[in-house]
Amino acid sequence: MRRPAAADLAQRARLMATRSTRSVPTVLLTGFAPFGGEAVNPSWQAVSALHGARIAGHRVVARELPVEFGASVRALREALRQAAPALVLCVGQAGGRPRLSLERVAINVDDARIADNAGAQPVDRAVVAGGPAAYFATLPIKAMLAALRDAGIPAEVSQSAGTYVCNHVFYGLMHALRRGRVRGGFVHIPYSPAQASRHPGAPCMAVETVTAGLRVAVRTALTTEADLEISAGAEH
């Protein structure tokens, strides 16, 4: 009997590795391209650092979204189709916030203070015509909050994701997931130290800390069925 050649063995190994990877459930993480005159976007830097990582038995797939109304949601839907994830966490930047902000609600409004990267600046338009006024995140955000704080990472529950492309994507995500069992949500992150150096007085967080926080958040979401009942509201 002829012994398999080295090339045959290598091909079989690659095939087995591909099949093994495909059999592992996935988590989709998305970040954004730079916008607003910034050279980088730490949301993508933090998310891309987790691409291929294994968390709680799931493989992380990271995708970058354009900072554009419409195109961002189309890119998100394509990423959902390709990754077929069990859980989705979209990440964006909110310069000026001092903590990781776990967003509670996405609203059906586009109202752009500045133009997006394609020059569009919609005002008082629906993200989805005829869609509900809002969607709540379906991730256990209180449990994620507690886990992040236990890990020493500053975090908060936010009651507003704004009305720019981040909210646009958050709403588009929850609308896409509305009939299925896949859970999803959104996290805003602060400036990186390099960005904050150009915005005197602005709070910041190291990209490595953000990445560590996302790992904690994803692990908690994957391993928590019922959310905690702890206070994380706001007076204004």
C-alpha positions in Angstrom: 0.0 0.0 0.0 1.3 3.4 -1.0 2.1 5.7 2.0 0.5 9.1 1.8 2.8 11.8 0.5 3.7 14.7 2.8 1.6 17.0 0.6 -1.4 14.7 1.0 -1.0 14.7 4.8 -0.7 18.5 4.9 -3.8 18.9 2.8 -5.7 16.5 5.0 -4.6 18.4 8.1 -5.8 21.7 6.6 -9.1 20.1 5.8 -9.6 18.7 9.3 -8.6 22.1 10.8 -11.2 23.9 8.6 -13.9 21.4 9.5 -13.0 21.8 13.2 -13.2 25.6 13.0 -16.5 25.5 11.2 -18.0 23.2 13.9 -17.2 25.7 16.7 -20.0 28.2 17.4 -19.0 31.8 16.8 -19.3 35.2 18.4 -19.4 38.2 16.0 -17.7 41.3 17.2 -17.8 44.5 15.1 -15.8 47.7 15.3 -15.8 50.8 13.1 -13.5 52.5 10.7 -12.0 55.9 11.7 -14.2 59.0 11.5 -14.5 62.6 12.6 -10.9 63.4 11.6 -9.3 60.6 13.7 -6.6 58.4 12.1 -7.7 55.3 13.9 -10.8 53.9 15.7 -10.0 52.1 18.9 -13.2 50.1 18.6 -11.8 48.2 15.6 -8.3 48.0 17.2 -9.8 46.4 20.3 -12.2 44.1 18.4 -9.6 42.9 15.9 -7.3 41.9 18.7 -9.8 39.2 19.6 -10.3 37.9 16.1 -9.8 34.1 16.2 -9.8 34.0 20.0 -11.7 31.2 21.8 -14.1 32.4 24.6 -16.3 30.0 26.5 -16.2 27.5 23.7 -16.9 30.0 21.0 -14.6 31.4 18.3 -14.5 35.2 17.8 -15.1 36.6 14.3 -14.2 40.3 14.0 -15.5 42.6 11.3 -14.9 46.3 10.6 -18.0 48.4 9.6 -17.9 51.7 7.6 -19.0 54.8 9.4 -21.8 55.4 7.0 -25.6 55.3 7.3 -27.0 52.5 5.3 -23.7 50.9 4.3 -22.9 50.0 7.9 -26.1 48.0 8.4 -25.6 46.3 5.0 -22.1 45.3 6.0 -23.4 44.1 9.3 -26.0 41.9 7.7 -23.4 40.4 5.4 -21.2 39.6 8.5 -24.2 38.0 10.2 -24.8 35.8 7.1 -21.2 34.7 6.9 -20.5 34.2 10.6 -23.9 32.7 11.6 -23.1 33.7 15.2 -24.6 32.6 18.4 -24.1 36.1 19.9 -23.3 39.5 18.5 -21.6 42.5 20.2 -21.1 45.7 18.2 -18.6 48.2 19.5 -18.2 51.9 18.7 -16.5 54.9 20.2 -18.0 57.7 22.2 -15.3 60.2 22.8 -15.7 62.0 26.2 -17.2 59.0 28.0 -14.9 57.7 30.8 -16.1 54.1 30.9 -17.2 51.1 28.8 -20.8 51.9 28.2 -23.2 48.9 27.9 -26.0 50.3 25.8 -29.5 49.4 27.0 -31.7 50.7 24.1 -31.5 51.5 20.4 -34.0 54.0 19.0 -35.4 54.3 15.5 -33.9 57.7 14.7 -31.0 58.9 12.6 -30.2 62.5 13.5 -26.6 63.3 12.6 -24.7 66.2 14.2 -21.9 65.7 11.7 -21.8 64.0 8.3 -20.8 60.4 8.0 -17.7 59.2 6.0 -19.7 59.3 2.8 -21.0 62.8 3.4 -24.5 61.9 4.4 -26.1 63.7 7.3 -29.7 62.5 7.8 -31.9 64.5 10.2 -35.0 63.0 11.9 -35.2 60.0 9.7 -36.1 56.4 10.7 -33.4 53.8 10.7 -36.1 51.3 9.5 -39.2 52.8 8.1 -42.2 51.4 9.9 -40.1 49.7 12.5 -40.8 49.9 16.3 -39.7 53.0 18.2 -36.9 51.1 20.0 -35.3 47.8 20.7 -33.7 46.7 23.9 -30.4 44.9 24.0 -30.9 41.2 24.6 -27.5 40.6 26.3 -27.3 40.3 30.2 -26.0 43.8 30.5 -26.3 44.0 34.4 -24.3 40.7 34.7 -21.7 42.1 32.2 -21.5 45.3 34.3 -20.9 43.4 37.5 -18.2 41.2 35.8 -16.4 44.2 34.3 -16.3 46.0 37.7 -15.1 42.8 39.4 -12.3 42.7 36.9 -11.4 46.3 37.7 -12.5 47.7 34.4 -14.6 50.9 34.6 -18.1 50.3 33.2 -21.6 51.6 33.2 -25.1 50.9 31.7 -25.9 53.7 29.2 -29.5 54.7 28.5 -28.7 56.3 25.1 -26.5 55.2 22.2 -27.0 58.6 20.5 -28.5 59.2 17.1 -25.4 58.7 14.9 -24.0 55.6 13.1 -23.5 53.7 16.3 -27.2 53.8 17.2 -28.0 53.2 13.5 -26.0 49.9 13.6 -27.4 49.0 17.1 -30.9 49.4 15.9 -30.2 47.6 12.6 -28.6 44.7 14.6 -31.6 44.3 16.9 -34.0 44.6 13.9 -32.1 41.9 12.1 -32.2 39.6 15.2 -35.8 40.3 16.1 -37.2 36.9 15.0 -34.4 34.6 16.0 -32.7 33.3 19.2 -29.4 35.1 18.6 -28.7 37.7 21.3 -27.1 41.0 20.6 -26.1 44.4 22.0 -23.8 47.3 21.7 -20.9 48.8 23.7 -19.4 52.3 23.5 -15.8 52.8 24.4 -13.7 56.0 25.4 -10.9 57.7 23.5 -7.6 55.9 23.5 -4.7 57.7 25.2 -3.3 58.7 21.9 -6.6 60.3 20.9 -7.1 62.0 24.3 -3.7 63.7 24.0 -5.3 65.8 21.2 -8.5 66.4 23.3 -7.3 68.1 26.5 -9.1 67.0 29.5 -10.9 64.1 27.8 -11.0 60.8 29.6 -9.4 57.8 27.9 -8.9 54.0 28.2 -6.0 51.9 26.9 -7.0 49.8 23.9 -5.6 46.7 25.7 -7.9 47.5 28.6 -10.8 47.7 26.2 -9.9 44.4 24.6 -9.7 42.8 28.1 -13.1 44.3 28.9 -14.7 42.9 25.8 -13.3 39.5 26.6 -14.9 39.7 30.0 -18.2 41.0 28.6 -18.4 38.3 25.9 -17.6 35.5 28.4 -20.2 36.7 30.8 -22.9 37.0 28.0 -22.1 33.5 26.8 -22.4 32.0 30.3 -25.3 33.9 31.7 -28.9 33.0 30.9 -30.8 35.2 33.3 -29.6 38.7 33.9 -28.8 40.1 37.4 -31.3 42.4 39.0 -29.1 45.2 40.2 -29.4 49.0 40.0 -27.7 50.7 37.1 -30.1 53.5 36.2 -29.6 57.2 35.8 -31.2 60.4 37.1 -30.7 62.3 33.9 
